[in-house]
């Protein structure tokens, strides 16, 4: 058998340099920005590997590899030196591949049976090869179709342009319908968990970052909290000077705090259930359950939730404002509670709230379950849950209308909007935390280490949250090097690369078990298998992805899709092939 270029002359050093350039966060429309996934391969490397596996081992092929993949491009020509931004020259690839292999690119079949985030099949298709991709995870399946199949199929039919139009519509709708639930100038909120001293009953705001909100040289970067021992109330201020520490802790097997009202210590965190932290989560879960499953009116729940969830600080530009005593902010949060309780009873909003149980076998979410958060909706404060459910409801309704025009095309447009929502969900739970070194929110999927404080991303703030997740302005102008991680710049780049290439019929995506793949493609029918297999149970992707899967966005009139592992399958209106 003729040896391949990858076996003898693979340019390891050049590829390593390219990988180093592309791996970190850089301002290019990487496919990583489409949707969270946990092990995407570097696109430029995937391209070189695939082509070097197709070409024979000889000197001409070695030089061709460099030209066709972008390795030979002069340093400084590509943005950040990322091979991903180099578009393989279609005609030249076709001519050289056919001359050196005796096959046209469309006659060479590349398969990735565990394709995950889609780097390998995307780069195989950009080279013009016939590409087969599959994954057993239903979210990965949708990511694959959105990364590879749909841009190739619909680039010339206005996919980017229609999705841009719908994204702008959704952002405008969110501002009109949800904007009054936030302070006009608020970008992010940092919430303290409100804990009552078991000895005197005084309310204490608990955070993990102490008095310094950020390490950066920002205005009003410190938090000062003063306690009134008589009224058992506190007052919070954001100040420019470093104030006295206002919460004294002791550490050991149990973390205890000194009550600033009565001076007695009590257990804040530790093992078991007899500590303030565990009581906080149990009370939060009970109250949210009463609203969502018990259909209880806001009434007493509002008082409880305002005590548990204290909007301590909001970020305003390059500074912070303490809002725990701001009546306007408190009223806005209470209004979100009222709307959630009312609409859960009187409208179909409940259909878009993640009411499924968190599976007991989900190890990623075990720390949440151990604290009494037994259903997915309990991972949110009432405003977060209401806003996210309203956005899910909006997308489902728009999907219904879009699919009446063109079933698959309409569902495709809605899918990219859903990806934007998923990015917002990731930064809008009570399992987020505040990173004062980066002055930013730590996301939920990054790790379920539940902290003393949590954060809320303001969905309607211009250039942040939903607008950041989708980035319509950056995409419309084609200013890729301004991207901060949005969906639409990626979609535009993909559509640009596939426009007028007629590659839609060269890719197939399956929701399938890799161990049964021979029954799909047949024996001896492949040229290249390029796969990066998962790490067995070192990283349990399915556990994390259930968090994303929990929100339901079926178009109206469609059968509800279950989310438990035993029942779960891909949404029927999105299935193409499944084994």
Secondary structure by P-SEA (a helix, b strand, c coil): ccccccccccaaaaaaaaaaacccccccccccccccccccccaaaaaaaaaaaaccccaaaaaaaaaaaccccccccccccccccccccaaaaaaaaaaacccccccbbbbbccccccaaaaaaaaaccbbbbbbccaaaaaaaaacccccccccccaaaaaaaaaaaaaaaaaaacccccccccccbbbbcccccccccbbbbbbbccccccccccccccbbbbbbcccccbbbbbbccccccccbbbbbccbbbbccccccbbbbccccccccaaaaaaaaaaaaaaaaaccccccaaaaaaaaaaccccbbbcccccccccccaaaaaaaaaaaaaaaaaaccccccccccccccccccccaaaaaaaccccccccccaaaaaaaaaaaaaaaaaaaaaaaacaaaaaaaaaaaaaaaaaaaaacccccccccccccccccccccccccbbbbccccccccccccccaaaaaaaccccccccccaaaaaaaaaaaccccccccbbbbcccccccccccccccccbbbbbccccccccccccccccccccccccccccccccccccccccccccccc
